[in-house]
């Protein structure tokens, strides 16, 4: 299986969109801070994922979700979660 996933930064409320063939291992890397691309924005929470049989389909979906239209889709799809879990504000 091939996975497209969305993590949400607990510190700033931002999204990280990624792809992996091993979702559990990749999310664990993010949580441990071992994924350099996003380590400085953690801690992270997995909030959404999709599974695909073909790698090309997953990679294409990841590319779409990183686009403006894809981000609008995610905000619409996760509307209720995002309303209940607003980003933390720093004082």
Secondary structure, DSSP 4 states (H G I P E B T S, - for coil): -EEEEEEEETTT--EEEEEES-HHHHHHHHHHT--TTTGGG--EEEEEEEEESSHHHHHHHHHHHTSHHHHHHHHHHTHHHHHHSPPP---
